[in-house]
Amino acid sequence: MVKNIPAYCKLVVIRLLLVLAAFEVCRILFYFYNYHFFSGISSGRLVYYMFVGLRFDISAIVLTNIPFILLSLVPYGGEESFYRKHLLKSVYMLINSLTVFAQFGDVVFFNFVYKRSTADIFKFLSLGNDTTDVMPTVIKEYWYIIFMWAVLMIVVGYFYSFFPRKPIKPVSDDHHYISASISAYIIILALLVLAYRGGWQLRPVDIIDAAEYAPAHDIPLLVNTPFSILKTYGAPPIKEYRFFDQDKLNSLYNTAHRGSDKQPRRLNVVTIILESFSKEYVGALNNLHRTSTPFLDSLMTQSLVFDDAFSDGKKSIEGIPAVVAGLPTWMDEAVITSEYNKDSAQSLASLLDKIGYRSAFFHGGNNGTMGFTTFCKKVGFNYYYGRAEYNNDKDYDGNWGIWDEPYFQYFAKNLDTLRQPFYAAIFSVSSHHPFFIQDKYKNRFKQQGKELPILKCVRYSDMALREFFKTASQMPWYDSTLFVITADHTGPSAVPYYQNRLGMYEIPILFYMHNSALKKRSHMVVHHVDILPSILDYIHYPYPYFAFGKSVFDSNASHHYAVNYINDCYQLVKDPYCLQIEGKDMALYNYQKDSMLTKNLLAVKPNVSDSMSQILEAIMQTYSGDLIHNNLQLKKEE
């Protein structure tokens, strides 16, 4: 039996401090790798964040290292025993290699989603075969990240063995040893509990507590990935909010929509969802002389275009349900992977089925990717066309699915086989990391100078879209088809505005129909969930229905706004203001005059903030209640 428990208690603390130093290295790397996102942070503010971030680091380190801590405090084995020299170190290195690796992963992944990974990452990685298919490419491209992680862990392992610098001698005085050991146990356990809780407050520290120290934009720099995952694991992705009684709630925000009294239009409907097509890339929406979307720009001159349009989230698994089913993800986990994926949700497919439409969803990715196959079946699509149905892997990109150019042609030809009227949706794949180009087009679509790597893929996908419309325009159904084109979410950005909490959601949304009156540039604020009610409104859908969004053809401008959620922060965009609610904290900005959201107008615009906060709270209450209680369709009496 070991005879110096107090010394080993000290050693546990030293080794945990070593992990704390590694966490700080991760934070520094996270900051510099994503400097474009945090460039507005001063050096003094960065030092402050590194200091207050220790509160979240210590909590995560204590929680993840519980096995190591308990094994270290067991009064067994001498300093040179296998138990203490090898087994304990193996446990320590395994645990902390994984926690540090998670943070190195977010160093890269953050650039795509602008948030720390949460517990739903495990569900996301388990959906389909995308993870195993893409992993070799990821390792090849980001080998230097893996190398830096390995070097850091070698350093940690070295200093683990470096302490203690002097041999720990057994205590000979049993009486003194027992009292000292009891005291050491009490002190270290008290310190560990306090460290895990993050202070003396009533409840343990949580992600939302980061808002005490930083605005929502900077919170990912304060918290660490293990903390974010641990605090969301097993927790409900959303809590039910109760701000208003039912009458007041309905007056502020109502999801019940009336059917049209007009004669239904038997139009075909096609929604085209372009992977990562940010507004930033679209020349017509930015007055760019050099555009990456020449065809989309030309189509916009013949379309109803919204230049103040926003995506629902930052992931495809969030964007697709929002577009085809009007089902947003205003919570910590995508609806598809959450406990609410069994709710009786509807979609354009199921609603249009009531008036005789056939429906199909097209995505050249692996069948099962992100749960889309199951989701589409659940919400009423008659057919699903994936990589398996395409059945020609000569056109497989080796990562995500079938190249856009051949798959869009496949899409056009299969639309010609559907009985009219039909509803079809297609989700492209080629403008996705790792940003490769189909071999026969590599010389045509090259990266130009220091531009974002994605832009060559955007040009390729824009070409694929042009070729699709060229083929579709020869089809008999073309003139009687309403096309809605949007993006699933935004992609990487080179412009500061498109990296902030507002611009990071800006996407194109346009409605096109050949030889129609849909030709206008609108400054109306719209978002993904407005697409479903807009389509139903345009075709004069005759039945009442449930929808979180509003029709863009509703002339009542006071109803039009966009909602987003990320990092425990709800955001409402209602021209010209942007309101953010994060716990008890609130901020209001005039984004038309202050696009970088630097001047909080909460104190000088109390009427605006009160009005907008009521709308946003009504949306939060309605969404949380409807999702939790499975009220995603109208009741018969409505």
GUDRENKOL-845522 format. One line per field, with one value per residue (C-alpha): residue number from 1; x negated, y negated, z. Coordinates in steps of 0.2 Angstrom, whole numbers. Example, Ala and Ser with C-alpha at 12.3 -4.5 7.8 and 13.67 -1.06 7.14 Angstrom:
<nodes>
n	c(1, 2)
X	c(-62, -68)
Y	c(22, 5)
Z	c(39, 36)
</nodes>
This chain:
<nodes>
n	c(1, 2, 3, 4, 5, 6, 7, 8, 9, 10, 11, 12, 13, 14, 15, 16, 17, 18, 19, 20, 21, 22, 23, 24, 25, 26, 27, 28, 29, 30, 31, 32, 33, 34, 35, 36, 37, 38, 39, 40, 41, 42, 43, 44, 45, 46, 47, 48, 49, 50, 51, 52, 53, 54, 55, 56, 57, 58, 59, 60, 61, 62, 63, 64, 65, 66, 67, 68, 69, 70, 71, 72, 73, 74, 75, 76, 77, 78, 79, 80, 81, 82, 83, 84, 85, 86, 87, 88, 89, 90, 91, 92, 93, 94, 95, 96, 97, 98, 99, 100, 101, 102, 103, 104, 105, 106, 107, 108, 109, 110, 111, 112, 113, 114, 115, 116, 117, 118, 119, 120, 121, 122, 123, 124, 125, 126, 127, 128, 129, 130, 131, 132, 133, 134, 135, 136, 137, 138, 139, 140, 141, 142, 143, 144, 145, 146, 147, 148, 149, 150, 151, 152, 153, 154, 155, 156, 157, 158, 159, 160, 161, 162, 163, 164, 165, 166, 167, 168, 169, 170, 171, 172, 173, 174, 175, 176, 177, 178, 179, 180, 181, 182, 183, 184, 185, 186, 187, 188, 189, 190, 191, 192, 193, 194, 195, 196, 197, 198, 199, 200, 201, 202, 203, 204, 205, 206, 207, 208, 209, 210, 211, 212, 213, 214, 215, 216, 217, 218, 219, 220, 221, 222, 223, 224, 225, 226, 227, 228, 229, 230, 231, 232, 233, 234, 235, 236, 237, 238, 239, 240, 241, 242, 243, 244, 245, 246, 247, 248, 249, 250, 251, 252, 253, 254, 255, 256, 257, 258, 259, 260, 261, 262, 263, 264, 265, 266, 267, 268, 269, 270, 271, 272, 273, 274, 275, 276, 277, 278, 279, 280, 281, 282, 283, 284, 285, 286, 287, 288, 289, 290, 291, 292, 293, 294, 295, 296, 297, 298, 299, 300, 301, 302, 303, 304, 305, 306, 307, 308, 309, 310, 311, 312, 313, 314, 315, 316, 317, 318, 319, 320, 321, 322, 323, 324, 325, 326, 327, 328, 329, 330, 331, 332, 333, 334, 335, 336, 337, 338, 339, 340, 341, 342, 343, 344, 345, 346, 347, 348, 349, 350, 351, 352, 353, 354, 355, 356, 357, 358, 359, 360, 361, 362, 363, 364, 365, 366, 367, 368, 369, 370, 371, 372, 373, 374, 375, 376, 377, 378, 379, 380, 381, 382, 383, 384, 385, 386, 387, 388, 389, 390, 391, 392, 393, 394, 395, 396, 397, 398, 399, 400, 401, 402, 403, 404, 405, 406, 407, 408, 409, 410, 411, 412, 413, 414, 415, 416, 417, 418, 419, 420, 421, 422, 423, 424, 425, 426, 427, 428, 429, 430, 431, 432, 433, 434, 435, 436, 437, 438, 439, 440, 441, 442, 443, 444, 445, 446, 447, 448, 449, 450, 451, 452, 453, 454, 455, 456, 457, 458, 459, 460, 461, 462, 463, 464, 465, 466, 467, 468, 469, 470, 471, 472, 473, 474, 475, 476, 477, 478, 479, 480, 481, 482, 483, 484, 485, 486, 487, 488, 489, 490, 491, 492, 493, 494, 495, 496, 497, 498, 499, 500, 501, 502, 503, 504, 505, 506, 507, 508, 509, 510, 511, 512, 513, 514, 515, 516, 517, 518, 519, 520, 521, 522, 523, 524, 525, 526, 527, 528, 529, 530, 531, 532, 533, 534, 535, 536, 537, 538, 539, 540, 541, 542, 543, 544, 545, 546, 547, 548, 549, 550, 551, 552, 553, 554, 555, 556, 557, 558, 559, 560, 561, 562, 563, 564, 565, 566, 567, 568, 569, 570, 571, 572, 573, 574, 575, 576, 577, 578, 579, 580, 581, 582, 583, 584, 585, 586, 587, 588, 589, 590, 591, 592, 593, 594, 595, 596, 597, 598, 599, 600, 601, 602, 603, 604, 605, 606, 607, 608, 609, 610, 611, 612, 613, 614, 615, 616, 617, 618, 619, 620, 621, 622, 623, 624, 625, 626, 627, 628, 629, 630, 631, 632, 633, 634, 635, 636, 637, 638)
X	c(0, -6, -11, -10, 7, 5, -10, 1, 15, 3, -3, 15, 17, 1, 5, 22, 14, 4, 20, 26, 10, 14, 32, 25, 14, 30, 38, 24, 23, 42, 41, 27, 34, 51, 44, 55, 70, 62, 52, 62, 56, 42, 27, 33, 50, 41, 31, 47, 55, 41, 42, 61, 61, 51, 67, 75, 58, 56, 74, 72, 55, 61, 76, 67, 53, 64, 57, 39, 42, 51, 38, 24, 31, 33, 20, 12, -5, -22, -29, -38, -24, -16, 0, -6, -20, -11, 8, 12, 2, 11, 28, 22, 16, 31, 43, 34, 28, 47, 52, 38, 41, 59, 53, 41, 56, 66, 51, 56, 74, 79, 75, 90, 103, 97, 101, 92, 97, 111, 116, 127, 110, 110, 127, 122, 106, 116, 128, 124, 107, 101, 89, 79, 80, 73, 61, 46, 48, 49, 34, 24, 29, 28, 13, 4, 18, 16, -3, -1, 11, -2, -16, -6, -2, -20, -24, -10, -16, -34, -29, -18, -33, -44, -34, -38, -56, -61, -56, -40, -46, -34, -28, -34, -23, -7, 3, -3, 0, 18, 23, 13, 21, 39, 36, 28, 44, 56, 46, 44, 62, 68, 57, 62, 81, 79, 69, 82, 96, 86, 88, 100, 116, 131, 130, 114, 107, 116, 113, 125, 114, 101, 113, 108, 91, 93, 106, 113, 101, 86, 93, 85, 68, 72, 79, 70, 76, 77, 86, 99, 101, 103, 115, 127, 125, 142, 149, 166, 161, 174, 183, 201, 204, 219, 220, 238, 256, 263, 273, 259, 248, 259, 260, 241, 237, 249, 244, 262, 264, 280, 282, 285, 303, 296, 296, 280, 266, 261, 243, 228, 216, 197, 186, 167, 156, 138, 125, 116, 121, 119, 126, 108, 104, 118, 113, 131, 133, 117, 115, 99, 90, 82, 95, 95, 113, 115, 130, 139, 136, 145, 159, 162, 166, 181, 186, 193, 177, 176, 159, 162, 164, 158, 155, 162, 145, 127, 128, 137, 146, 154, 157, 166, 180, 183, 184, 195, 205, 204, 197, 183, 169, 171, 162, 146, 149, 155, 173, 168, 157, 166, 179, 192, 189, 204, 216, 230, 222, 228, 220, 224, 224, 238, 248, 248, 252, 269, 273, 266, 247, 233, 217, 199, 183, 166, 149, 134, 126, 125, 142, 145, 133, 139, 154, 162, 169, 179, 184, 191, 201, 208, 214, 223, 211, 217, 199, 181, 167, 150, 133, 139, 154, 142, 132, 117, 101, 91, 99, 95, 84, 76, 82, 100, 109, 113, 105, 118, 117, 122, 134, 144, 146, 152, 164, 171, 174, 182, 194, 200, 206, 217, 235, 241, 243, 228, 217, 198, 183, 165, 150, 133, 117, 102, 99, 94, 78, 65, 69, 64, 69, 74, 59, 66, 69, 53, 45, 61, 64, 48, 45, 41, 27, 31, 50, 59, 57, 75, 78, 71, 84, 98, 94, 95, 112, 118, 114, 122, 138, 137, 136, 151, 162, 156, 162, 178, 183, 186, 198, 217, 219, 207, 219, 230, 217, 213, 194, 188, 169, 160, 145, 145, 134, 119, 101, 84, 82, 68, 79, 80, 99, 103, 94, 104, 120, 131, 121, 117, 135, 137, 142, 151, 170, 178, 194, 194, 207, 205, 216, 223, 225, 212, 200, 195, 180, 188, 180, 192, 184, 187, 180, 181, 197, 206, 204, 217, 231, 226, 227, 244, 250, 244, 253, 269, 268, 286, 284, 279, 261, 248, 232, 219, 216, 226, 229, 218, 234, 242, 241, 242, 224, 225, 226, 209, 194, 181, 176, 160, 152, 134, 124, 140, 143, 160, 159, 174, 171, 184, 179, 170, 166, 158, 163, 153, 159, 146, 153, 157, 146, 152, 145, 153, 144, 149, 140, 144, 133, 122, 119, 105, 117, 106, 118, 131, 147, 156, 156, 160, 174, 184, 200, 192, 183, 200, 210, 197, 193, 212, 212, 196, 202, 219, 209, 198, 214, 223, 209, 203, 221, 226, 210, 211, 230, 230, 241, 233, 250, 266, 279, 295, 305, 293)
Y	c(0, -17, -28, -46, -50, -69, -69, -60, -72, -86, -76, -74, -93, -96, -84, -92, -109, -102, -98, -115, -122, -111, -118, -135, -130, -124, -140, -150, -139, -140, -159, -161, -147, -156, -174, -180, -177, -184, -198, -212, -206, -216, -209, -214, -206, -190, -189, -192, -178, -166, -170, -168, -153, -144, -142, -132, -123, -117, -111, -100, -94, -88, -80, -71, -65, -58, -40, -46, -56, -42, -29, -41, -43, -24, -20, -7, -4, -13, -26, -14, -1, 4, -3, -21, -22, -14, -11, -28, -37, -26, -32, -50, -50, -41, -53, -69, -64, -62, -79, -88, -80, -86, -103, -102, -95, -110, -121, -116, -112, -129, -138, -129, -130, -145, -135, -123, -105, -98, -81, -79, -77, -58, -56, -66, -56, -40, -44, -36, -32, -50, -50, -35, -40, -58, -54, -50, -66, -76, -67, -71, -90, -93, -82, -97, -98, -80, -82, -97, -87, -73, -85, -93, -76, -70, -86, -83, -65, -70, -83, -70, -59, -74, -76, -72, -79, -70, -53, -52, -45, -34, -42, -33, -41, -32, -44, -59, -50, -46, -63, -71, -59, -62, -81, -79, -69, -82, -97, -89, -83, -100, -108, -96, -99, -117, -116, -106, -117, -132, -142, -144, -147, -137, -127, -121, -132, -130, -136, -150, -157, -162, -176, -185, -188, -189, -193, -178, -180, -177, -163, -149, -157, -155, -138, -122, -108, -94, -106, -110, -91, -86, -100, -95, -76, -69, -86, -91, -101, -114, -119, -124, -143, -151, -170, -173, -166, -158, -173, -185, -172, -170, -189, -189, -174, -161, -145, -142, -147, -148, -140, -150, -154, -155, -142, -131, -132, -115, -120, -109, -115, -112, -118, -118, -118, -123, -117, -131, -145, -160, -177, -183, -172, -179, -193, -200, -201, -210, -221, -212, -215, -198, -185, -166, -164, -170, -159, -162, -181, -180, -170, -183, -196, -185, -181, -187, -189, -193, -201, -201, -182, -171, -152, -143, -136, -133, -114, -104, -94, -109, -118, -104, -101, -120, -121, -106, -105, -122, -114, -125, -120, -134, -123, -114, -99, -96, -90, -75, -68, -74, -66, -75, -67, -56, -71, -71, -84, -88, -95, -101, -83, -78, -94, -94, -75, -81, -89, -75, -79, -66, -70, -66, -71, -70, -70, -63, -59, -42, -35, -37, -53, -64, -54, -62, -45, -41, -59, -61, -45, -51, -68, -61, -60, -47, -44, -46, -47, -45, -38, -21, -25, -34, -18, -24, -27, -33, -50, -48, -62, -50, -60, -66, -59, -61, -77, -90, -92, -74, -73, -88, -80, -65, -76, -84, -68, -59, -74, -70, -53, -60, -62, -80, -90, -86, -93, -89, -95, -93, -96, -98, -91, -98, -115, -106, -104, -97, -108, -96, -98, -85, -79, -85, -103, -105, -116, -126, -129, -134, -143, -161, -169, -170, -168, -156, -138, -135, -148, -137, -124, -137, -141, -123, -121, -137, -129, -113, -123, -132, -115, -109, -123, -121, -103, -107, -121, -108, -98, -99, -103, -118, -132, -126, -124, -136, -135, -140, -142, -144, -137, -125, -137, -148, -143, -149, -168, -181, -196, -202, -206, -188, -181, -190, -184, -192, -190, -171, -167, -177, -166, -169, -165, -167, -162, -159, -154, -155, -169, -174, -190, -185, -198, -209, -213, -214, -220, -210, -200, -182, -165, -147, -143, -156, -145, -132, -144, -155, -140, -135, -153, -155, -139, -144, -129, -126, -119, -126, -121, -123, -133, -143, -155, -168, -169, -181, -185, -192, -211, -214, -219, -219, -200, -197, -193, -180, -169, -160, -151, -147, -145, -148, -164, -168, -181, -190, -200, -213, -227, -237, -230, -214, -208, -195, -186, -176, -171, -187, -197, -207, -217, -227, -233, -243, -232, -243, -257, -246, -230, -224, -225, -236, -248, -241, -252, -243, -259, -271, -261, -254, -253, -244, -231, -229, -225, -214, -205, -201, -193, -183, -177, -172, -162, -154, -149, -142, -133, -125, -120, -113, -103, -96, -92, -86, -100, -102, -100, -109, -101, -97, -110, -123)
Z	c(0, -4, 11, 4, -1, 2, -11, -24, -21, -25, -41, -47, -46, -55, -69, -71, -73, -87, -96, -92, -101, -116, -117, -117, -132, -140, -137, -145, -160, -162, -162, -174, -186, -186, -185, -199, -188, -172, -180, -171, -154, -147, -139, -122, -124, -130, -114, -104, -114, -111, -92, -90, -102, -88, -78, -92, -95, -77, -76, -92, -87, -70, -77, -91, -79, -66, -69, -68, -52, -43, -49, -43, -26, -23, -9, -20, -27, -25, -37, -47, -48, -64, -58, -55, -68, -83, -80, -73, -87, -100, -93, -92, -110, -117, -109, -113, -130, -135, -127, -135, -152, -151, -149, -164, -174, -170, -175, -193, -192, -184, -200, -208, -194, -183, -167, -155, -158, -147, -142, -158, -167, -163, -171, -186, -189, -187, -201, -217, -224, -227, -212, -218, -236, -233, -219, -230, -239, -223, -216, -232, -232, -213, -209, -201, -188, -183, -183, -171, -160, -159, -155, -141, -133, -134, -124, -112, -110, -107, -93, -85, -82, -78, -61, -48, -50, -33, -28, -17, 0, 10, 27, 42, 55, 54, 65, 55, 39, 43, 48, 33, 21, 27, 26, 8, 3, 10, 2, -15, -16, -11, -24, -38, -34, -34, -50, -59, -53, -59, -43, -28, -37, -35, -51, -61, -74, -91, -109, -107, -92, -105, -110, -94, -101, -120, -134, -143, -157, -146, -135, -145, -140, -121, -120, -126, -136, -122, -111, -125, -129, -110, -106, -121, -119, -113, -111, -120, -136, -131, -116, -116, -115, -107, -110, -114, -113, -128, -134, -133, -141, -156, -158, -159, -169, -177, -186, -193, -211, -221, -237, -253, -259, -277, -290, -287, -300, -306, -307, -305, -292, -291, -277, -281, -265, -269, -257, -248, -260, -250, -255, -254, -270, -281, -291, -294, -275, -272, -288, -292, -308, -307, -302, -299, -303, -321, -325, -308, -311, -328, -321, -307, -320, -325, -307, -291, -280, -262, -257, -239, -237, -223, -220, -205, -199, -204, -208, -222, -210, -203, -220, -230, -217, -217, -236, -240, -224, -216, -201, -193, -181, -168, -154, -150, -161, -179, -179, -189, -176, -161, -150, -159, -176, -173, -172, -185, -197, -214, -229, -246, -252, -240, -241, -261, -260, -254, -271, -282, -283, -285, -276, -277, -268, -278, -269, -277, -260, -252, -248, -229, -228, -214, -212, -228, -235, -219, -217, -234, -233, -216, -222, -238, -253, -265, -272, -267, -279, -272, -277, -277, -289, -300, -302, -311, -300, -314, -310, -291, -284, -271, -256, -256, -271, -289, -298, -301, -319, -324, -309, -314, -331, -322, -312, -328, -337, -322, -319, -337, -330, -316, -317, -317, -307, -297, -283, -284, -274, -278, -266, -275, -268, -278, -269, -253, -245, -250, -266, -280, -298, -310, -320, -337, -331, -320, -333, -335, -317, -308, -292, -297, -286, -268, -269, -258, -264, -265, -278, -292, -287, -286, -304, -309, -300, -308, -325, -320, -316, -333, -342, -332, -337, -355, -354, -344, -356, -369, -358, -360, -341, -341, -344, -331, -317, -303, -298, -281, -280, -263, -253, -239, -229, -232, -235, -231, -231, -236, -231, -213, -214, -220, -205, -192, -183, -197, -213, -209, -214, -230, -245, -261, -262, -279, -288, -306, -319, -337, -345, -329, -319, -306, -311, -296, -284, -267, -251, -240, -226, -229, -223, -227, -218, -229, -244, -240, -237, -252, -263, -256, -258, -276, -282, -272, -260, -254, -237, -220, -215, -202, -205, -195, -210, -219, -238, -247, -257, -241, -244, -225, -223, -204, -204, -213, -203, -201, -186, -182, -167, -163, -147, -135, -144, -153, -167, -175, -191, -195, -207, -202, -185, -178, -161, -151, -135, -125, -109, -99, -111, -126, -140, -154, -169, -185, -197, -212, -204, -194, -204, -192, -177, -166, -159, -146, -148, -133, -122, -136, -145, -131, -141, -155, -143, -134, -149, -157, -141, -139, -157, -154, -137, -145, -159, -145, -135, -151, -158, -142, -137, -154, -155, -138, -138, -156, -163, -180, -189, -188, -177, -185, -177, -183)
</nodes>
